[in-house]
Amino acid sequence: MIHARNPSFLGTQYTKIKSARKICTRTVTSAANSAKTNPDILLYKALGDGTEKVYLYRTNLSQAKPQPTPLEHATVHVDATETTTATLVKQTTRWQYSSAWTHALFAMSGEDGDIAHRTYTFQIPTTWLQLSTTQAQQLTHLLKDPTTQQKLQVAVEKRVATEFKKHPNLPANEHFEVERLAQKSAIMQLLK
């Protein structure tokens, strides 16, 4: 009697009987949100009380608009790594009929290939910023002011000088990363 009132329960039970999960993984290089952005930024739109986020990403710089991550049947992870390029690993799990017999019985339902779950894993360099769209707009507004630009430049130069005093034998190939990390830190301080 309880099951007859809840048709979604029945649908779920039949889905488990007739289907198996198939997982496909695809890795793409994620591009910065703007070719002019310095430093690179991973944008997100905070929803509701801010616990849910929709990330906006590009896979190449010629994209007119960034793609959003979906909300339904999706999980998003952001990992800061020591790499120089950002990557996005998309793992899609789809329902697929478990045998030819179940395919023949249920093929007309159109459920073969339905998405069960997607996992998005952004692997971004430690020099990238994670900003909400509101923070990005605030940053754009702040950087239009020459005084703010000068304060930011001075803060970056101080942090870089401090870092070079701490580590005088720092290899030349790490100078750029030190500057980017100092810039990231100064921008986050500016946005507070």
N, C-alpha and C positions, 0 to 999 in steps of 0.2 A: 504494500500500500504506500509506503514512504517513497519507494523508487518510482512509482507511477506518477507521483506529483512532481518529481524533480527530473525532467527530461535531460538536463545537462549531465546528471549523474549517469544516466544510461548511456549517453553519448560518450562519456569518458571511459566507461567500462568497455564498450565496443571498440573504441579506439585502441585501448591497450591490447585487446585480443587480436585485432587485425593488423596492427602496425608495429614496426620496429623503428628505432631511431637511426638516422644516418648523419654523420658529422662531416662537414666540409670546412677546411681552414684555409684562409687566404691572407697573405701578408702583403701590404702595400706600403710604400713610402709616403708618409704624410707630409704635405707641404705646409709652410707657414701660412697664416691667414692673409698675409699681404706680402708682396715682394718688397715693399718699402718698410715693413715693420722691423724695428730694431729695438729691443730684442724680439725674438720669435715668441708668439703667443698662442696658447691653446685656449680658445674661447668656450664658455659654457653659459647657458641660460638657466638661472635658478628658478625652480617652480615652487609654488606654494610657500611653505615655511623655509625653503632653501635646502631641504634634505634631498630632494630629487633634482637632478641636473640633466639637461640635454646638451651634449657637447656638439660643437660646430667644427667641422674639419674639412680640409681640402686634400685631394690626392695629387693635384697638380696646380700650378699657379694660373693656368688659363681658365680655370673654373670661374664662372661669373659669381655664383653664390656658394657658400660653404654648405656641405651636407649635414643635416642633423642626425644624431643617433636616435633610434626609435625609443619610445617609452614602454610599449607593451612587449612582453616576452623578451626582454633584453637586460643585460647586465653590462656595466661599464667599469673598467679598471684603468687607472692612470698610474704608470710607474715611471719615476725619474731614474734615468740610467746614465752611465758615463759615456754614452755614444755621442757622435756628432750629428747624426741624422735621426729624425723622428720616424717611427714606424707605427702602423696600425695593424693589429692582428684581428681579423674578423673571423669568428668561429660560428658557423650556422649549423644548427641541428634541425633536421627535417624529419617529418613522419614519412615512412615509406612502407608499403605493404610487405608483410613478412614472407609471403609465399605467392606463387602463381594462383593458388586456389583462393586466397583472400582477395587478391587483385581481381579475379573474375567475379567474385561475389559482391564486392563493394566498389568497383571501379566507377560506377555511375554517381557515387556520392561526391566525387571531385575532391576528396581529401588527400589524395596521394601527393606528396611533396609539400604539404602545409608546414610552415615554420613552427617548430616546437619552442626553440629558444635561440637567441643570438648573444654572443659575448664579444664585446669590443674591448681590446686592450691597447691603450695608447702607451707607447714606450717613447718618452720624450727626453731629450737631453736635460741635464740639471740646469742649464742656462736658460731654458724656456720658462716663461711665466704662464701661470694658469689664472686667467681673469674672467670674471663674469662680464656679460655684455655691458652692464651698468658701469663696472670699473673701467672697461675699455673706453667707453664714452667719456668718463670722467678724466681719464688719462689724456685722451685726445684734446679735451678742453684745456687741461692744465698745461700741456706742452705748446699750446698756441701762445702762451705768455712768455716773452723773452726772459723775464726775471726768473721764472720757474725753470726754464731751460738752463740758465746759468747756474742756479742753485743745484740742479741735478748734476750738471757737469762737474761742479766743484766737489760734490759729495762722492761722485764716482772716482775722481782723481785722488781724493783723500784715501778712500778705501784701497785703491790700487797701490798707492804709495805705501800704506801700512802693510799690505800683503807682501810687497817686494822687500820691505825692511825685515819682515819675519822670515822670508825665504829668499835670501839674496842670490842663491845659486839655482833659481827656478829656470828650467829649460825654456828656450825661446818659443817652442811650440805651445807652451801652456800660458803664455802671456795673454793671448786672445781670450782664453777661457776665464782667466782671472778678471779681465776687463768686463766680460759679459756677466759674470757672477756679481761683480760690484755694481754693475748697471741694474741688474735684476733686484738686488737688495735695496738700492737707492729708490727705485721705482715703487717697490712695495712699501717702503717707508713713506714716500710721498703720498701714496693712496690711503694711508691710515688716517 
